[in-house]
Amino acid sequence: MALIISTASAIASIFVSSGSNAVLSIALSYALLVATALRLVQSAVSEALHPTQNGGSVIYSTNGFLAQPDKPDRSTSDLVAVVVRDVAASAALCTAVAAMTVESFGGLAFRDLLGAQDDRWLFSQTILSALYGLGIVVVHVAMFGSLLVMVQREQAFTTSFVPLYAAVCSQLIIDFSAGRLWFGALCAISTFVFLDNTGTVPTGGKMKLRISKLLMLVTIASFIALAWFSWQQPYTRSALGRYGQVSNDAAMTPPIKQYDPLQYTNNRVHPVDQLVRDAEASWLATLQRQSQSLEAAVMEYKRRYGISPPPNFDKWYEFAKRKGVTLIDEYDSIYHSLLPFWALPPTTLRARVREALGFGGNNLMGLLLRDGKAAHVEGGQEWLQQAATGMMAQFVQHLPDMDLAFNVHDEPRVVVPHDELSRLVSLAVQAREHAASAQASPKNAFSARPRDIKNNKRIAEVKTTRFNVFAHQPTWIPSRMSCSADSPARSLDDNASDNLTAYALGDLGFIYNHTAFSDICNSPSFGSSHGFFDRPNAFNVIHELFPIFSQSKMSSFQDILYPSPWYWYGKVSYSELRDMDWKTKISSLWWRGSTTGGFSRDGGWRRQHRQQLVGKLNALDTARVITDTKLADDVSPQYEVKEVPRQNFKELMDVHFSGVGQCDPGDCDAQKEFFDVSPPVDQQDAWKYRYLLDIDGNAFSGRFYAFLKSRSLTFKMAVFREWHEEWIKPWVHYIPLSLRGDEALETVRYMSSELEGKQQGIRMAEASREWAGKVLRNEDFEVWFFRLLLEYGRVVDDNRGSIGYSGS
């Protein structure tokens, strides 16, 4: 019992959630190998000191069971050396095999020991990682040498407590807490009781039995308290420490008041520092788990979505590898976009596309695929037609005959009421489950062209439409229709609070969950603070599930997202020749743009997102910042929130309108008078600044990718969602900003003034630049579009339940 208590208490004392199966596997292998090695060395020493009956010593082999006689004249040290050699060889082999089996390679852990290194950071970190590994080897050699000496003088079992208590003590030093100290003490006391029971420590205590019972009761009570505390703290999570180790110091705890932001309780680490390190660790894990073969990709697909991949998935995989795509598995947004459509019969879906395309006033571009070619394109601007057909030119031969409807407006088009959407999703899940159970050997081919898809190059005219036009009118009520009735956005209280708990951190509201932030169902305030919900420039919407492809959408809409042709066509360019080195850039946040985002009438511009954010960043009021208040002799920072005049940091902000539009004459004049409107500038002038601001317009901002490709760091305020949700990581490739913008000044100040902020700023700028060069190429858009159209082709196939790629 004492041994069980000792082990459990030690685990509770040193436990750290790594979130990695590889780390757990290696740790268990390490522990077992150390225990086995110590036992084998003790056996060798024992046999050497007490020869066997047949007159010779024995040398234990590395399996611990077989033994061979040795020459009588061999010394004890020789015997031990042989065993150590064999054990070391076996341990090295087993550990290497385990590492190769469970670990992924290709990721690079950043250690900021060297500070900012500009373009040389990748090489510097590679050298530093190699030196770090060699240092660990030297430390282990010294540690195990000491353990071997101890085994010869003490028993292996007693020696095994040394690394255990070394781990407990080191964890107390690195991440001290009262709980760790308590369980560490329990471990020590129970160890003493166990050694006393075994006679290792000769004592004659008469209270031994009572002490054992008391120890057991205290331990049970301690673990019950630990379980209760863990249950009461659902938001507390581990976070990366200074050099990559896990630390529980950075705690996110529930707010005192409902819907307030999570409380950030660690005043030793800046919230931005913590968010960056958490995101980098999560992103590294995502990169390392990507499938490396077609078979692995098929298995991962089935694990995620519960069904076989669509037909021609092998063609898609070969195309993706040929194009050098990095992310093979991250396409969850396709699944979520297409899931409700499984509830409708394929004939209904095809009919709805023809109906939508047939009415000229629906502002859609029709693209007809026939016999492996883009047979006909109708509607939309010429560049849009060229881009859409160009994006699929290299894989269209693998697609079935089908009609596609593309939205030519900036704004999304499809929003289904929540009760109807819930019914559709439920039916869709059942349909996919039925298809999965029936797919013993699915056919890796699409069905022949159905009868209702005519082999002609025209779109039949339709006289009526189910789309409704709400241009220049408030749209919050219809836009929130798909939110659940119990969500904040559907509250009966007109003054309902936003659910900041879901996405905001600390007093300044840093965005820790961008997906939750962009979920409009969490934020009723968006109805009066975002231009799209105040008066969109165009709003042609339908409340039934029609398959319409859009370049961006609000979270409540059911449009099917696809990579924007705007990016593929290169509508916003980036000139590397005009970009500048980080050190020579101006250290301020820069933005120029127009008052797009909504149409302003009767002072409505005051409720629109661009005007509110630009107004706040240039206001003459006060702002909250986080300052280090530590004393001169303190080692760790002591961060506190302070309110200061915003003008104290005016040199950090260069955010201005350069054009006023989408407004009635009176509102246009009012905005020109209120804002300090700057002259128009060349887009390439942006590269003079370290920090670039990107803001939603009428829909997504088309400058985002150009910003990511530059040597500057992007700050992005986006409620509109795009196709790249799984491919670009907040706090790794850009800084997310809230619609309120309370945290914007402090984030720029931290990146410009604090040592760690400066290091992280240049690192993030280089990381985003490098990543954009890998995943924001035209080839990446084409691969993503290819997979989307394969998935959509299956949904509209009459035999969708029996087709797919099985992997064989």
N, C-alpha and C positions, 0 to 999 in steps of 0.2 A: 504494500500500500504506500509506504513512504517513497519507494522508487517511482510509482505512478504519479504521486503528488509532485515530486521533484521535477519529473519530465514535463508534466502539464504546466506547472508554474513557470518553468524556464521558457516554454513556448509562448505563454501569455506575456512574459516579460520582454521577449525579444521579437515578438511577431511584428512583421511589416508586410503590408499587402503589396506585392510586386506587380500583380496583374498580368504575370507572364508565366505560361506553362513551361517555357524553356528554363526560366530561373528556378521554378519549383523542382523540375526534374533534375537539373544539375545539382541543386542543393541536397536533395535526397540521395543522389548517387555519391556525392561528396561525403556525406555523413556515414553512409554504409561502408564506403571504402576506408575511411579513417578508422572506424571501429574494427573492421576486419584486419587491417594492417597492424593495429596495436595488439590485437589478440594473437596474430601469427608471430609477431616479434617476441611476445612474451613466451609463446610455446617454444620458439627456438632457443631463447635464453634458458628456459627451464630445462630443456633436454640437454643443453650443453653443460649445465652445472650438475645435472643428475643423469648420467649416461644410462642407457637401457640395459636390460639384463644380459643381452648378448655381447656386451663389451664395447659397443661403439655408440657414438652419438648419431642422431638422425637429423636430417635437414628436411623441414616441412616445405612442400611445394606450395605454389601459390593458390591451389584450390583448397588448402586447409585440411585435407584428408589424407592424401598420399604422402608417404615419407620414404626416404632412402637412407640406408646406412652410410655413415661417413667414416673416414679413416680415423683411428683412435687418436692420432697425434694432431688433429686439427684443433686450433684454439677456439675459445668461446667467441672472440671478436670475429674470427673468420666465419663461424656459423651464422652469427647475426648479420654479417655483411652480405652473405649469400641470400638470406631471407629478405633483407631489405632490398637487395637488387631485384629479386623476383617480384616482390610486392610492388615496388615502384614501377617496374615495367608493366605489370598487370593493371595497376591503377591508372597509369598514363594512357594505356590502350583503351580501357573501359571509359575513362572520362572523355577521351577524344571521340570515341564512337558515339557516346551519349550527346556530346556537343554537336557533332555533325548531323545527328538524327533529329534533334528537337530545335536547333537554333537556325535562324535565318540570317543571311549575310547580305551585305550591300548597304546597310545603314551605318551612319557615323555619329557617335555620341559627341556632342559639343561640350568641351570643358573650357571655361573661360579663364583659365590660369594665365593665358598670354594676352588677354585683352583683345582689342579690335585689331584685325590683321588685314583689313581691306580685301583685295582680290586673292591674297595668299592664304585665306583662312582654311581652305580645304586641305592644302598641303600641310599647313602648320598643325591642323588637328590630326592628320594621319600620323605625323611624326610623334606628336604628343601621345596619341593612343598606343603606339608601339612602345614608347618609353614607359608608359603607364603599365603595360602588360609585363615588360621585363622587370619592373619594380615589384610587381606582385609575385613573380616567380622567385625573386631573391628573398622576399619576406617569407614565403612558404618554405623555402629551403631552410632558413634559420628556424622557423617554427617547428617543423617536423624533426629537424636535428635535435632540438631541445626535447621534444617528446620521446624520441628514441632513447636518449640518455635517461629520462625519467622512467621509462619502461624497464630498463635494466636494474634500476634501484628500487622502484615500486612496482606494484601490480598494474597490469594494463587497465583494469577497471578503475582503479583510483586515478590513474593518469588521465582517463577519459573525461574526468570532471574539469580538467584544466581548460580545454577549449570551450566547454559549456559555460564556465564562469567568465571566461574571457569575452564570449559573445554577450553575456548578460551585462557585464561591466561596460563594454564598449557601447552598447545600446543606451545605457543610462547616461553615458557621457555625451553621446551624439544627440540623443532625443529624450531628455529627462522628463519624467512625469511621475506624479505620486503613485499612479497605478503600476507603472513599471517597477518602481522601488518596492512596492508592497509585494508583488509577485516574485521579485528577485529575492526578497527576504524569506518568503515562503519556501522557495527553492533551496536556499542555503540551510534553513532549519531542517527541512525534510531530508536533505542529504546527510546531515549530521546524524539524524535518527536512524537512517538506513545503515550508515557505516557502523553505528553503535550496535544495531541488530546483527550485523554480520561479523562482529568481533574485530573489525578493522581498527576501530577506536575503542580501546579497552576502558569501559566505564562500568560502574556498578550501580547506576541510578535506579532507585526503587520506584520512581515515578514514571518509568518508561511507558507503561501501558496507558496511564492517564494522559501523558503528553501526546502519545500517538492518536488517541481518540480526539483530544482537543484539536490537534493539528488537522485531522480529517474534517471535523465540523467547520473549522475556520476556512479551510480550502473550499468546501462546498459552498459556504456563504459567500466567499469571495467571487467564485465563478458565477453564482446567481446574480450578484451585484454587477459583475462585468457584462453579463447578458442583458440585464435590464438597462444599463447605461448605453450599451450599443443600440438597443432598440429605441431608446429615447433620443438618439442623435443620428437620425437617418441621413442628414446632409453632411455630416463630418466625413471628410475623405482625405486620404493621404495625398501628398504632393511631393514633387521632386525637390530635393534640397539643393544646396549651392553647387555641388559638383556632380549631381546626378543621383545621389543616394536619396532614398525615400525618407520623408520627414512628415510627422504629424503636426508640426507647429502651425502650418497654414491651414486653419480650420474654417470651414464654411458651416455656420450653424443657423438653425431656423430663426426667422425674425420674431420679434416680440409681438408685433401687430400683423394681423393677416394681410397677405399680399405685399408686404414691404420687402425690399431686397434682402437676400441672404446677408447675415452679418459676417463680416470678415474680422476674425478675432486675433489675428497674428500681427502685432505691430512691429515685428522684427523684419518682416519681408514685405516689400511693396506689392500691392495687389497686381499691378501690371507684370512685375517680375514673376509672380506666382502663376498667373494665367499663361504667360509665355512658356514657362517650363512645363506646365501640365500639358499644354497643347503640343509641344515638341515631342514629349514622351508618347502621347497618344498617336501622333502622326507617324512617328518612327515605327511603332507597332503595326500600324496599317500598312506601311510600305513593306515591312518584313514578312507579312503573312500572305502576300500576293502569290497566286498559283503560278507555277513554273512550267507546267505542261498542260496539254489539252485534257488529259485524264483528270488532273487535279482541278482544272477549271470546271469541268463537268460535275465533279463531286461537290465542289463548293457551291455551284449553282443549285444543285438539288438540295443541299443542306439549307441554303438560304430561302429558297422559294418553294420547296416541296414538290417539284415537278421537273421533268426533263427539259433541257434547253430547247429553243425552237429549231426547226429544220435549218440546215446549212450553218449550224453553229460552228462546225469544224472549219467551214470556209471563212467565217468571221474571225475565228481564232488565228488562222493562218494569215489573214489580212492584217490583224492587229500586231502580230509578231513581226511581219514584214515591214510594217510602218514604225516599228520601234516604240509601241505604246507601253507605258510603265504600269498603269493600273489595269489589271485584267479582271478583277472581281468587283470593283466598286461601281455598281450600276443600280443601286436600290431605288433611285428616283424614277427609273423606268418602270420598275415593278409597281410602285405606288401610283404612278400616273395611269397605268393601263389596267390596274386591278378592277375598278368598277365596270369596265367595259365587258368583262367576262360574264356579267349578269345578263347582258342583252344578246339575243340571237345574232349570229353573223349577218343574216339577211337584213335585220333591222339596222345594224350599224352601216352596212353598205348603202341602204336606202336613205339613211339620214345624211350621209355624205353627199349623195346625188341631190337631195333636196336643198342642202345648204349651198352647194355650188351653183345650183340652177337659178337661184334668185340673184340678179345682178347687184342689188343694193346691199347685199350682205358683206361686201368688202372682203372677199376671200380670193385667194389664188388657188386654182385647181391644177393638179398635176396628175396626169393619167399614165400609169405604167402598163405597158403591153409588150409581151414577148421579150422581156428582159431589156426594155428600152423606155426612156421617157418619151412617150409617143405624142403627148400634147400638153402644153402649158397655157393657162388662160387666167388673166387677172393679175393685179399687182404691178409694181414697177419693173422695168426691164432688168435692172441690176439684181433685183430679188429673184426673178425668173432664172437668170444666168447663174446666180449663186446656188440656188436650190438644186438645179440640175447638175451643176458642177460638183457639188458635194457628194452626189451619189453616182457620178459617172463611172468610177472604178469598181463598183460592186452592184450596180443595178441589175446585172445579169443574174444575180442570185436571189432576186426578189420576185414575189408572185405578182400576177396582174391585179392591180387594185387602184382605187381612186383616193387621192390625198387632198385634204382641204387645209390650206395654210392661212392663218390670220395675217392680214396686211396692216392692221392697226398696231400701234404701240401697246394699247391696253388689251387685257385678256377678255375672253368672250363667253365662257361657260361657267355658270355657278348653279348648283343643284341644291334644293332645300335639304336640310339635314335629315329629316325622316326618310325622304326618298333615297338620299345618298347612303344612309345606313342600310336600307333594304337592299340596295344594289351591291354594296360591299359584302353583305352576308350571303347573298345569292352567288356572288362571284367566288367567294371562298369555297362554297360548296361545289361549284362547277369545276374549280381547279382541283379540289380533292378527288372528285369523281374522275377527272382526266388523269390524275396521277395514279389512281388505283387501276385504271384500265390500260396504262401504258407499260405493259410487260415488254413489248418490243415495238416502240413507236416507229413510224415511217419517217425517214429522214428526207422528206420532200413535201413541198406544198401541193395542194390539190390543184386540179385543172381549173381553168377559168370558169367561174360560175355563170349561169345563164343570164343573170341580171347585170353582169359586167359586159357591156357590148364592145365589140372589137371595132370601134370607130374613134375618130379624133375630134369629137365635139361633145359639149356638155349640154344636155337637154334643158331647155328653159322651164322654170317653175314660176307660177304666177303669185304664190303667196309665201310668206316666211313666218317662222316662229321666233325670229330675233326681234328684240325691242330696242329702240334707240333712246338713250338718255343723255345725249351730249350736253355739256354745260349745266348739268343738274347734280344735286347731291346724290351720292350713290352708296352711302354707308349701309342703309337698310337692306337693299338687295345684295350687297357684297357679303354681308354677314350671314346670309341665309343658311349656308352649309355648316355654320358653327352649332354645337350642341346647345340645347335650351338652357343648360346649367352653366354655360361658359360665361366669363365676364362680359364678352361682347354682346351677349343676348340678355343681359341683366335687365330687369324691369326698372331699375334705378337709373335715371338719366345721368347721374353723377357717380356711377360705379367706378371703383378703382381698378387700375391695371393690375394684372397678376405679375408684379415685378419679381416675386419669389422664383418664378420659373426661369428667369433669365438674367437678372441683375444682381450685382455683388457690391456690398458695401454702401457707404453713405453717398458715394458719387455715382453708383449704378453702372459699374463696368459690366460689359456684356460677357457672361461666362457661357451662355448657351445661345448661339445665334439662331439656331432653328426655332427655339421657343420664342425668341424676340420677334422673328419675322412671321410668327403665327398670329394673325390678326385677332383670333378668337381670345387671346390673352389680354388684349389691349383695346378697350373701348375708347380710349383717348385718341386713337388713330383716326376716328371719325371726324375729329375736329382739329387734327394736326398734320394730316397728309393730304396733299393736293388731289390725289386720285379719288379720295372719298368725299372731298369737298365739291369740286366740279371738274371732272376729268375732261380733257380736251375732246375725247371721243369715247363713246360707251355704247356699243352695239352688242347686247347681251341676250343669252338664251338660258332658260331655267330647266332645260331637259338635257340629258347626257348625249351630247353630240361630239364626235371625235374631231376636234379642231386643234391643229398644231400651232402653238404660239411660242414666241421667243422668250417671254417671261410672263410671270403671273403672280398674283397675290395668293397666299396660302389657301384661301377659301375657294379658289376657282379650280375647275376640273379640266382646264386646257391641258393638252399633252405638250410638255416642254421638249424643245429640240435645240441644238446648237445654232445660235443666231447666224444667219447668212451675213449679217453686218460685219461680224468678225472675219468670217471666211473670205469675204470680198475685200477686206482691208480698208474699210471705210475710215478708220482712224489709224494713222500710221505712227510708228515709232522710229526715230532716226538715231541710231547709235552714234553716228558721227557728231551729232549735236549734244549728246549726253555728256555729263561731266563726272569726274571722280567725286566720291562722297565728301572728301575733305574740302573740296573747293565749292560745294553747294551751299546755298544760304540755309541756315538752320531755322526755318519757319514753315508753317503749314500754308500751302498755296492752293487757291482755287479761283477759277474764272468760269463763268457760265451765265446762262440766261434764266429768266423766271419761268421756265417750263415746270411741269409737274401737275398743273391744273389751270383752269381758266378762272380769272379773277373778275368778279362783278360785285358791286356794293361792298367793297372792302374785304372781299373774301381772301385776298392775298395774305392777310394776317393769320389765316388758318392753314396755310400751306407750308409744306416741310422745308423747301429750300429757303423761303423767306424767313421762317422761324430760326433755322440754324444759322444763316448768315447774320441775322439780327442779333442773336445771342453772342456769337463769337466776336462781334464788334461793339457790344454794348458798353456803356459807361458805368455799369453797376459793379457789384462784387461777385467773386467766384470762389469756390472752395478748391483748395489744393492740399496735397499731402506732403508735409514737411518732416524732416528728420530733426527731432528735438533732443538727441542724445547729448550727454555731457562730453567734455573733451576727453576724459579718460575711459569712456565706455567703448567696448569693442563692437557690440551689435547696435544697429540702428534702432531708433524709437520713433516710429512714424505716427503722426497725429494729423487730423484734418483741421485746417485753419481757413478762415474766410479772409480774403485779401481783395484789394481793388483790382479789377480785371485789367485796368490800364497799366498795372505794374509789369505785365507780360505782353504788352501790345506788339512788341517786336517779334513774338512767336506766331502771330496771326497775320496772314496776307490773303484774306478771303473776301472777295468782292464780286458783285454782279458786273457783267460786261455788256449786258443787253436786257431790255425789258420787253416782254411780249405776252401773248395769250391773255389779254385783258381788255376790258372796256376802256375807252379813252380816259375817263376819270380815274380809274384804278391805275392805269399806266402812268399817268402824271403823278399820282400820289406816291407810287413806288420810286419814281425817279427823284422825287423830293426827299423821300425818307432815307433811301440808301445812297451811299457814296459809290455811284456807278463809275467803273473804270473803263477806259477805252478798250476795244477788242484787241486781243493779242494772238500771236501765232501759237498753236498748240505745242509746238516744239520748245517754246519758252519755259514750259513746265519743268524741264529737266534741270533748271538752275536751282531748284529747291529740293531739300532733303525729304520733306514730307508733303505728299500730295493728297488732297481731299477728293473723294469721289462720292457723288450724291445721286440718288434716284432722280430721274426726270419724269416725263410722262409715263415711262416704264423703266426698264433697266438702263443703266448708264453705259453708253458704247465706248467710253474711254478706259474702262477698267483694265482690260488686257494690256493696252499700251502702257499704262501706269505700272503694271506688274513687271513688264519686260524691262523697265528702266532701272537705273541704279538708285532710285529713290524709294522711300517706304510709303505704301499706300494706306490711308485712313479711309474707311468706307462706311457710309451710312446707307443701308439698303434694306428695304422691306420687300421689294420685288424679288422673287426667286428665279434663278436660271438653272440651266442644265447641269452646271458644274458643282452642285452642292457637295458631292462626295470627293471632288477632285481638288478643291482649293480650301485650305484649312485656315479659319480665323485664328489669330495670334501666332500663326506660323508664317503665313504668306501675306497677311495684311492685318491692320488693326480695326476691329469692328467698333462702330459708334452707334449709340442709341439715338432715337428720334429727338429726345430731350436735349442731348448734347452736353449734359452737366459734366461729363468726364473728359471731354475733348481737350480742354486747356491743360488739365493735370497730366494727361497722357503725353501731350507734346512737351510739356515742361519736364517730365520724367525722362523722356528720350533725349532731351537736349541738355539736361543739367546733371543728372545722377550718373555716376560712373557705370553702374550696371545697365542703366537705361541707354547710355551711349553705345555700349558694347552690343546690347540686344538690337538696337536700331540698325546698325550697320549689318549685323548678322541676318536680321530679317529681310533687309533690303536685298542682300546678296542671295538669300535663300529663295525669295520670291522671284528674283530675276532668273536664277538657275532653273527653278521649277517651271516657270512660264516657258522657258526654252524647251522643256521636255514635254509638257502636256497641253500647251495652248497653241500648238501648230495646226495648220489646216489638216494635217494627217490625223491628228487626234479628234478634231471635229468629225471627220469622215468616219472614223472607227466607231465613235459613239452613235452617230446617226445610223450607221449600218446596223448596229445591234438593236437600236430602237425600232427600225423598220422591219427587222426580222420578227421582233416580238409583236409588233402591230399586225404584220402579215399573218401570224398565227391566230391572233384574236379574231380577225375577220374571215378566217378560213372555216368553211362548213364542217370540216373534219378536225377541228382544233383539238379535240380530245384524244385523237389517235395519231397525231403527228408530233415529231420532235426528234432531237438527236440523243440517242441513248448512250453514246460513248463507245460503242462496240463496232 
